[in-house]
């Protein structure tokens, strides 16, 4: 009997404890409905502990495309951004971008915001790694208005918006020529391919620097781009270009007019007026030859030669050196100055799919992109703090000496910048030259719109094969009557027809056809 009472008491006590535990559990659930749970951000390893605390945002960019200017320890621009938006922004530059990003992907630790090329955006979106921005377009209207709808939609894959482009860039490059060499030899600025060849030969053979030595070359450059301004005057894009011709999608590799361009380039090479090392001039070796005073013509961006720091290097070695831009040449297909990819954006920013689990962070990221597309935000990340880094004089921005301390701020231009305003303010001393390059007639390439490739198509293999074969034609190692055999092999061996079918469809979808 005693034993039975003991067992009964134990059972009653256990039941009482169970009721107490259940009551505690129910009270806990009721409390969680009114309390904001701290959100753990895996990418930045940050916890937002109070509603008013700054939201941590990590942006990762490719160091190769962002430049190598170091960020100062005390960064007034990012401080102003953080204060304005109540965020804690970190912008990290990766030197081995693809490798380092893949490591983070494998670890499930993708950044909040990062850069991807368009074809990878297509891949990542299919794998569910990217946030579809389409439902948030009303919150990005400021960005759309700044970039224009056509530019903003460059971040679309199919009918969904997966990227916010960095809006900027204009054509910078032309042939540039030693004006003092023209003057020394009594020559005029070339206006046609034949005149360009004649000048290049004179620069090679007639001692244009008047030092009594045979140490000059007419034309230098890097790879097939050396002849960039020549292709369009014969009616064809640069090797690799996609464009519209006679109402159809065209590839430069298949364009019959490429034969005429190759014939002229072969003539130039045979004349001895072209740098024999143009195919291997890597790491700006062609610009080094410009600085050293050994080359008289080069296809280059204005800033590669005329920017004050670079031009000072040139002058230090050759005080008499003067460089001018060559106007668009006139040839069988008209007057052109190289091609330019109008379908491509300078960069594409995507947002990790995981960010949507933290609505507060997502809102701050959208606010960040929007603010950076306002006049105030554009001035902040374009020129710094008004009164410290720039001032406005007669309605125009004038940079101040302290501006040299914030050369890194292009890292923060996530929505882009007004390129002409930016250049006019920072490089007023070469405004004539960058406007000259901007206004030159260009063949409209559209490669940047293409992000899909058919099964069995390797863009790397196609590019390698195409360049190898075109070089053979340029150097006369293959006769031009074999050009059709080359295009046939490209079609049959590399599934190029299927690729061009996709290109045709894409250009129609984008209203280019």
C-alpha positions as CSV (number, residue, x, y, z in Angstrom):
1,X,0.0,0.0,0.0
2,X,2.8,2.4,1.0
3,X,4.6,1.6,-2.2
4,X,1.4,2.3,-4.3
5,X,1.0,5.7,-2.7
6,X,4.6,6.6,-3.5
7,X,4.1,5.7,-7.1
8,X,0.9,7.7,-7.2
9,X,2.6,10.8,-5.8
10,X,5.5,10.5,-8.3
11,X,3.0,10.3,-11.2
12,X,1.1,13.4,-9.9
13,X,4.3,15.3,-9.5
14,X,5.5,14.4,-13.1
15,X,2.1,15.4,-14.5
16,X,2.3,18.8,-12.7
17,X,5.8,19.4,-14.2
18,X,4.6,18.5,-17.7
19,X,1.8,21.1,-17.5
20,X,4.2,23.7,-16.3
21,X,6.5,23.0,-19.3
22,X,3.7,23.2,-21.8
23,X,2.6,26.5,-20.3
24,X,6.1,27.9,-20.7
25,X,6.3,26.7,-24.3
26,X,3.0,28.4,-25.2
27,X,4.1,31.6,-23.6
28,X,7.3,31.5,-25.6
29,X,5.4,31.2,-28.9
30,X,3.1,34.1,-28.1
31,X,6.2,36.3,-27.4
32,X,7.9,35.4,-30.8
33,X,5.0,36.9,-32.7
34,X,5.7,40.4,-31.4
35,X,9.5,40.3,-31.2
36,X,11.7,40.8,-34.2
37,X,14.2,37.9,-34.4
38,X,17.8,39.0,-35.1
39,X,18.7,38.2,-38.7
40,X,21.9,36.4,-39.3
41,X,23.6,37.5,-42.5
42,X,25.8,34.6,-43.7
43,X,27.7,36.7,-46.3
44,X,28.9,39.4,-43.9
45,X,28.7,37.3,-40.7
46,X,26.6,40.1,-39.2
47,X,23.6,40.1,-36.8
48,X,21.2,43.1,-36.8
49,X,20.3,43.2,-33.1
50,X,18.1,46.3,-32.9
51,X,15.6,47.8,-35.3
52,X,17.6,51.0,-35.5
53,X,21.1,49.5,-36.0
54,X,22.8,49.9,-39.5
55,X,22.1,47.0,-41.9
56,X,25.3,45.3,-43.0
57,X,25.6,44.9,-46.8
58,X,28.4,43.3,-48.6
59,X,29.1,44.1,-52.2
60,X,31.8,42.1,-54.1
61,X,33.4,43.4,-57.3
62,X,36.0,42.1,-59.7
63,X,39.3,44.0,-58.9
64,X,40.3,43.7,-62.6
65,X,37.4,45.8,-63.7
66,X,37.3,48.1,-60.7
67,X,40.9,49.3,-60.8
68,X,43.6,49.0,-58.3
69,X,43.3,52.4,-56.5
70,X,43.5,51.7,-52.7
71,X,40.7,52.7,-50.4
72,X,41.8,55.1,-47.6
73,X,41.4,53.9,-44.1
74,X,39.2,56.9,-43.3
75,X,36.7,56.9,-46.2
76,X,34.5,60.0,-46.1
77,X,32.3,58.8,-49.1
78,X,31.3,55.5,-47.6
79,X,30.8,57.2,-44.3
80,X,28.3,59.6,-45.9
81,X,26.6,56.6,-47.7
82,X,26.3,54.7,-44.4
83,X,24.9,57.7,-42.6
84,X,22.4,58.6,-45.3
85,X,20.9,55.1,-45.6
86,X,21.6,53.7,-42.1
87,X,23.7,50.9,-43.5
88,X,27.1,49.4,-42.9
89,X,28.4,49.0,-46.4
90,X,31.5,46.9,-47.3
91,X,32.8,46.8,-50.9
92,X,35.3,44.0,-51.4
93,X,37.5,43.6,-54.5
94,X,38.5,40.1,-55.5
95,X,41.7,39.7,-57.4
96,X,41.0,36.1,-58.6
97,X,37.3,36.8,-59.0
98,X,36.0,33.6,-60.6
99,X,38.0,31.3,-58.3
100,X,37.1,33.2,-55.1
101,X,33.5,33.5,-56.0
102,X,33.3,29.8,-56.7
103,X,34.8,29.1,-53.3
104,X,32.1,31.2,-51.7
105,X,29.4,29.5,-53.8
106,X,30.6,26.1,-52.7
107,X,30.5,27.2,-49.1
108,X,27.0,28.6,-49.4
109,X,28.4,32.0,-48.6
110,X,27.6,34.2,-51.6
111,X,27.8,38.0,-51.1
112,X,24.7,40.1,-50.8
113,X,25.5,41.9,-54.1
114,X,28.1,40.8,-56.6
115,X,29.1,41.1,-60.3
116,X,28.5,38.4,-63.0
117,X,28.7,38.4,-66.8
118,X,25.4,38.0,-68.6
119,X,25.9,34.3,-69.6
120,X,26.7,33.4,-65.9
121,X,23.6,35.4,-64.8
122,X,21.6,33.1,-67.0
123,X,23.3,30.0,-65.4
124,X,23.0,31.3,-61.8
125,X,19.3,32.2,-62.3
126,X,18.5,28.7,-63.5
127,X,20.1,27.3,-60.4
128,X,18.0,29.5,-58.2
129,X,20.9,31.5,-56.8
130,X,19.7,35.0,-57.8
131,X,16.9,37.2,-56.7
132,X,14.4,37.9,-59.5
133,X,14.1,41.7,-59.3
134,X,10.9,41.9,-61.5
135,X,8.6,42.2,-58.4
136,X,10.6,45.1,-57.1
137,X,10.8,47.2,-60.3
138,X,8.6,49.9,-58.8
139,X,11.1,50.4,-56.1
140,X,13.9,50.7,-58.7
141,X,12.1,53.3,-60.9
142,X,14.8,55.9,-60.0
143,X,17.4,53.6,-61.5
144,X,15.3,53.0,-64.6
145,X,14.8,56.7,-65.1
146,X,18.5,57.4,-64.7
147,X,19.7,54.6,-66.9
148,X,16.8,54.7,-69.4
149,X,14.6,51.6,-69.9
150,X,16.6,50.3,-72.8
151,X,19.8,50.3,-70.8
152,X,18.2,49.0,-67.6
153,X,16.7,46.0,-69.5
154,X,20.2,44.9,-70.4
155,X,20.0,43.1,-67.1
156,X,17.1,40.9,-68.2
157,X,17.3,37.2,-68.8
158,X,14.2,36.3,-70.8
159,X,11.3,38.3,-69.3
160,X,12.8,38.5,-65.8
161,X,15.1,41.3,-64.5
162,X,18.0,39.6,-62.7
163,X,20.7,42.3,-62.8
164,X,21.1,46.0,-62.3
165,X,23.7,47.3,-64.8
166,X,26.4,49.8,-64.0
167,X,25.4,52.5,-66.5
168,X,28.5,54.3,-68.0
169,X,31.1,54.0,-70.7
170,X,31.2,55.6,-74.1
171,X,33.5,54.9,-77.0
172,X,37.0,56.0,-76.1
173,X,39.3,54.6,-78.8
174,X,40.5,55.8,-82.2
175,X,43.7,55.5,-84.2
176,X,46.2,57.9,-82.6
177,X,49.2,59.3,-84.5
178,X,52.4,61.1,-83.8
179,X,51.6,64.6,-85.1
180,X,55.2,65.8,-84.8
181,X,56.3,62.9,-87.1
182,X,53.7,63.9,-89.7
183,X,55.1,67.5,-89.5
184,X,58.7,66.3,-89.7
185,X,58.0,64.4,-92.9
186,X,55.6,67.0,-94.4
187,X,52.7,64.5,-94.4
188,X,49.0,65.1,-94.0
189,X,46.6,63.4,-91.6
190,X,45.5,60.2,-93.4
191,X,41.8,60.0,-94.4
192,X,41.6,56.6,-96.2
193,X,43.1,53.1,-95.6
194,X,45.6,53.7,-98.5
195,X,46.8,57.0,-97.0
196,X,47.1,55.3,-93.6
197,X,49.4,52.7,-95.2
198,X,51.4,55.3,-96.9
199,X,52.0,57.2,-93.7
200,X,52.8,54.0,-91.7
201,X,55.4,53.1,-94.3
202,X,57.0,56.6,-94.1
203,X,57.1,56.3,-90.3
204,X,58.9,53.0,-90.7
205,X,61.4,54.0,-93.4
206,X,62.0,57.7,-93.3
207,X,63.4,58.4,-89.9
208,X,60.4,60.4,-88.6
209,X,62.0,61.2,-85.2
210,X,65.1,62.5,-87.1
211,X,67.6,60.7,-84.8
212,X,69.5,59.1,-87.8
213,X,68.5,55.5,-86.7
214,X,66.3,52.9,-88.2
215,X,64.3,52.4,-84.9
216,X,60.7,53.3,-85.6
217,X,57.6,51.4,-86.7
218,X,54.5,52.7,-88.4
219,X,51.6,50.9,-86.7
220,X,51.5,49.0,-83.4
221,X,48.6,47.5,-81.4
222,X,47.4,44.5,-79.5
223,X,46.1,41.5,-81.3
224,X,43.6,41.7,-84.1
225,X,42.3,44.9,-82.4
226,X,45.4,46.6,-84.0
227,X,43.3,47.0,-87.1
228,X,40.0,48.0,-85.3
229,X,39.3,51.1,-87.4
230,X,39.9,49.4,-90.7
231,X,37.4,46.6,-90.6
232,X,34.2,48.8,-90.8
233,X,35.5,50.8,-93.8
234,X,35.4,47.5,-95.7
235,X,31.9,46.7,-94.4
236,X,32.7,44.2,-91.7
237,X,32.8,44.2,-87.9
238,X,35.9,43.4,-85.9
239,X,36.6,39.6,-85.5
240,X,34.0,38.2,-83.0
241,X,31.5,41.0,-83.6
242,X,27.8,40.3,-84.0
243,X,25.8,43.0,-85.8
244,X,22.8,43.6,-88.1
245,X,23.5,43.7,-91.8
246,X,20.9,43.8,-94.6
247,X,18.2,43.1,-92.1
248,X,19.8,39.9,-90.7
249,X,22.0,39.0,-87.8
250,X,25.6,38.8,-89.0
251,X,28.9,37.5,-87.5
252,X,32.1,39.1,-88.7
253,X,33.6,35.6,-89.1
254,X,30.9,34.8,-91.7
255,X,30.7,38.1,-93.4
256,X,31.9,37.9,-97.0
257,X,33.3,41.5,-96.7
258,X,35.9,40.2,-94.2
259,X,37.9,39.0,-97.3
260,X,38.4,42.6,-98.4
261,X,39.5,43.7,-94.9
262,X,41.9,40.8,-94.7
263,X,43.4,41.5,-98.1
264,X,44.2,45.1,-97.1
265,X,45.6,44.0,-93.7
266,X,47.8,41.5,-95.5
267,X,49.0,44.4,-97.7
268,X,49.9,46.4,-94.7
269,X,51.8,43.6,-93.0
270,X,53.7,42.8,-96.2
271,X,54.8,46.4,-96.5
272,X,56.8,46.1,-93.2
273,X,54.9,49.0,-91.7
274,X,53.2,46.9,-88.9
275,X,54.8,46.0,-85.6
276,X,55.9,42.3,-86.0
277,X,55.0,41.8,-82.4
278,X,51.4,43.0,-82.6
279,X,50.0,39.6,-81.8
280,X,51.9,39.2,-78.6
281,X,51.8,42.8,-77.3
282,X,50.2,41.8,-74.0
283,X,50.0,43.8,-70.8
284,X,50.0,47.1,-72.7
285,X,53.3,46.4,-74.5
286,X,52.0,48.5,-77.4
287,X,51.5,51.5,-75.1
288,X,55.0,51.0,-73.8
289,X,56.2,51.3,-77.4
290,X,54.3,54.6,-77.6
291,X,55.9,55.9,-74.4
292,X,59.3,54.8,-75.6
293,X,58.9,56.7,-78.9
294,X,59.2,53.7,-81.2
295,X,55.7,53.6,-82.7
296,X,53.9,56.3,-84.7
297,X,50.3,55.0,-85.0
298,X,48.3,53.0,-82.4
299,X,44.6,52.1,-81.9
300,X,44.1,53.2,-78.3
301,X,41.8,55.0,-75.9
302,X,42.4,58.7,-75.4
303,X,43.3,58.2,-71.8
304,X,46.0,55.6,-72.6
305,X,48.0,58.4,-74.1
306,X,46.5,61.8,-73.4
307,X,45.8,61.5,-69.7
308,X,48.1,63.9,-67.9
309,X,50.1,61.2,-66.0
310,X,50.6,59.1,-69.1
311,X,51.5,62.0,-71.3
312,X,54.0,63.2,-68.8
313,X,55.8,59.8,-69.1
314,X,55.8,60.2,-72.9
315,X,57.2,63.7,-72.7
316,X,59.9,62.7,-70.2
317,X,61.3,60.3,-72.8
318,X,60.5,62.3,-76.0
319,X,59.9,66.0,-75.2
320,X,59.0,66.7,-78.9
321,X,56.3,64.0,-79.0
322,X,52.8,65.3,-79.9
323,X,49.9,62.9,-80.4
324,X,46.7,63.6,-82.4
325,X,43.5,61.5,-83.0
326,X,42.9,60.2,-86.5
327,X,39.4,61.0,-87.8
328,X,37.2,58.1,-89.1
329,X,38.7,56.7,-92.3
330,X,36.7,56.5,-95.6
331,X,36.8,53.3,-97.5
332,X,34.6,51.2,-99.8
333,X,31.9,50.8,-97.2
334,X,31.8,54.4,-96.1
335,X,33.3,56.5,-93.2
336,X,33.8,54.6,-89.9
337,X,35.9,54.5,-86.8
338,X,35.9,50.9,-85.5
339,X,33.0,49.1,-84.0
340,X,31.5,49.5,-80.5
341,X,29.4,47.0,-78.5
342,X,26.2,48.9,-77.8
343,X,24.6,45.8,-76.4
344,X,26.9,45.4,-73.5
345,X,26.9,47.0,-70.0
346,X,30.2,47.8,-68.2
347,X,29.1,45.4,-65.4
348,X,26.1,43.6,-64.1
349,X,25.2,43.5,-60.4
350,X,23.0,40.7,-59.0
351,X,21.5,40.1,-55.6
352,X,21.7,36.8,-53.8
353,X,18.4,34.9,-53.6
354,X,19.1,34.3,-49.9
355,X,18.7,38.1,-49.2
356,X,14.9,37.8,-49.6
357,X,14.9,36.0,-46.3
358,X,15.9,39.3,-44.7
359,X,13.3,41.8,-45.9
360,X,15.0,44.7,-44.0
361,X,18.3,44.1,-45.7
362,X,16.7,43.7,-49.1
363,X,14.9,47.0,-48.7
364,X,18.2,48.7,-47.8
365,X,19.9,47.2,-50.9
366,X,17.1,48.5,-53.2
367,X,17.4,51.9,-51.4
368,X,21.1,51.9,-52.0
369,X,20.8,51.3,-55.8
370,X,18.0,53.9,-56.0
371,X,19.9,56.5,-54.0
372,X,23.0,56.0,-56.2
373,X,20.8,57.0,-59.2
374,X,19.7,60.3,-57.7
375,X,21.5,63.6,-58.4
376,X,22.7,63.7,-54.8
377,X,24.0,60.1,-54.8
378,X,25.6,60.4,-58.2
379,X,27.5,63.5,-57.1
380,X,28.6,61.8,-53.9
381,X,30.1,58.7,-55.5
382,X,31.2,60.6,-58.6
383,X,33.0,63.5,-57.0
384,X,32.9,63.1,-53.2
385,X,31.8,65.7,-50.6
386,X,30.7,69.1,-51.9
387,X,33.0,71.8,-50.5
388,X,35.8,69.3,-49.7
389,X,36.3,67.3,-52.9
390,X,34.4,69.5,-55.4
391,X,32.5,72.7,-55.9
392,X,29.9,73.9,-58.3
393,X,30.9,76.9,-60.4
394,X,28.5,78.4,-62.9
395,X,26.4,75.3,-62.8
396,X,29.4,73.0,-63.5
397,X,31.3,70.7,-61.2
398,X,34.9,71.6,-60.5
399,X,37.0,69.2,-58.6
400,X,39.2,70.4,-55.8
401,X,42.7,69.3,-54.8
402,X,41.4,66.9,-52.1
403,X,39.7,65.0,-54.9
404,X,42.9,63.1,-55.5
405,X,42.4,61.4,-52.2
406,X,39.2,59.6,-53.3
407,X,40.1,58.1,-56.6
408,X,38.7,54.8,-55.4
409,X,35.1,56.0,-55.3
410,X,34.2,54.4,-58.7
411,X,33.8,51.2,-56.6
412,X,30.6,52.7,-55.2
413,X,29.0,53.7,-58.5
414,X,26.7,50.6,-58.5
415,X,24.0,52.3,-60.6
416,X,26.6,54.0,-62.9
417,X,27.3,57.6,-63.6
418,X,26.7,60.3,-66.2
419,X,29.9,59.6,-68.2
420,X,30.1,62.9,-70.0
421,X,29.5,65.0,-66.9
422,X,32.1,62.9,-65.0
423,X,34.7,63.2,-67.7
424,X,34.1,67.0,-68.2
425,X,34.7,67.5,-64.5
426,X,37.6,65.3,-64.0
427,X,39.4,65.6,-67.3
428,X,38.4,69.1,-68.6
429,X,41.9,69.5,-70.1
430,X,41.1,66.8,-72.7
431,X,37.4,67.5,-73.2
432,X,38.0,68.1,-76.9
433,X,39.7,64.7,-77.3
434,X,37.1,62.6,-75.4
435,X,34.3,64.3,-77.2
436,X,36.1,63.6,-80.5
437,X,36.2,59.9,-79.7
438,X,32.6,59.8,-78.5
439,X,31.3,61.4,-81.6
440,X,33.0,59.2,-84.2
441,X,30.8,57.0,-86.4
442,X,30.9,53.4,-85.1
443,X,29.7,50.1,-86.5
444,X,26.9,49.0,-84.0
445,X,28.1,45.7,-82.5
446,X,25.6,43.8,-80.3
447,X,27.6,41.0,-78.6
448,X,26.5,42.2,-75.2
449,X,22.9,41.1,-75.8
450,X,23.9,37.4,-76.4
451,X,24.0,35.1,-73.3
452,X,22.8,31.7,-74.6
453,X,24.8,29.1,-76.6
454,X,23.5,25.9,-78.2
455,X,24.6,22.4,-77.1
456,X,28.0,21.5,-78.6
457,X,29.0,25.1,-78.9
458,X,32.2,26.3,-77.2
459,X,32.8,30.0,-77.4
460,X,36.4,29.5,-76.4
461,X,37.0,27.0,-79.1
462,X,35.3,29.2,-81.7
463,X,37.3,32.3,-80.7
464,X,40.6,30.3,-80.8
465,X,39.9,28.7,-84.2
466,X,38.6,32.0,-85.7
467,X,41.7,34.0,-84.6
468,X,44.1,31.3,-85.8
469,X,42.6,31.2,-89.2
470,X,42.2,34.9,-89.7
471,X,45.9,35.4,-88.7
472,X,46.9,32.9,-91.4
473,X,45.0,35.0,-94.0
474,X,46.5,38.2,-92.7
475,X,50.0,36.9,-93.0
476,X,49.4,35.3,-96.4
477,X,49.9,31.8,-95.0
478,X,46.5,30.9,-96.5
479,X,45.2,32.3,-99.8
480,X,41.9,34.3,-99.5
481,X,40.2,32.0,-102.0
482,X,40.1,29.5,-99.0
483,X,38.0,31.9,-96.9
484,X,34.7,30.1,-97.8
485,X,36.3,26.8,-96.7
486,X,37.1,28.4,-93.4
487,X,33.5,29.6,-92.9
488,X,32.2,26.2,-93.9
489,X,34.4,24.5,-91.3
490,X,33.2,27.0,-88.7
491,X,29.6,26.1,-89.4
492,X,30.0,22.3,-89.6
493,X,32.7,21.7,-86.9
494,X,31.6,24.2,-84.3
495,X,27.8,24.2,-84.6
496,X,28.0,27.8,-85.7
497,X,24.7,27.8,-87.6
498,X,22.8,26.8,-84.4
499,X,24.5,29.6,-82.6
500,X,23.5,32.1,-85.3
501,X,19.9,30.9,-85.0
502,X,19.9,31.8,-81.3
503,X,21.6,35.2,-82.1
504,X,18.9,35.9,-84.7
505,X,16.1,35.1,-82.2
506,X,17.7,37.2,-79.4
507,X,18.2,40.2,-81.6
508,X,14.5,40.0,-82.7
509,X,13.4,39.7,-79.1
510,X,15.4,42.9,-78.3
511,X,13.9,44.8,-81.3
512,X,17.2,45.0,-83.2
513,X,15.7,43.1,-86.2
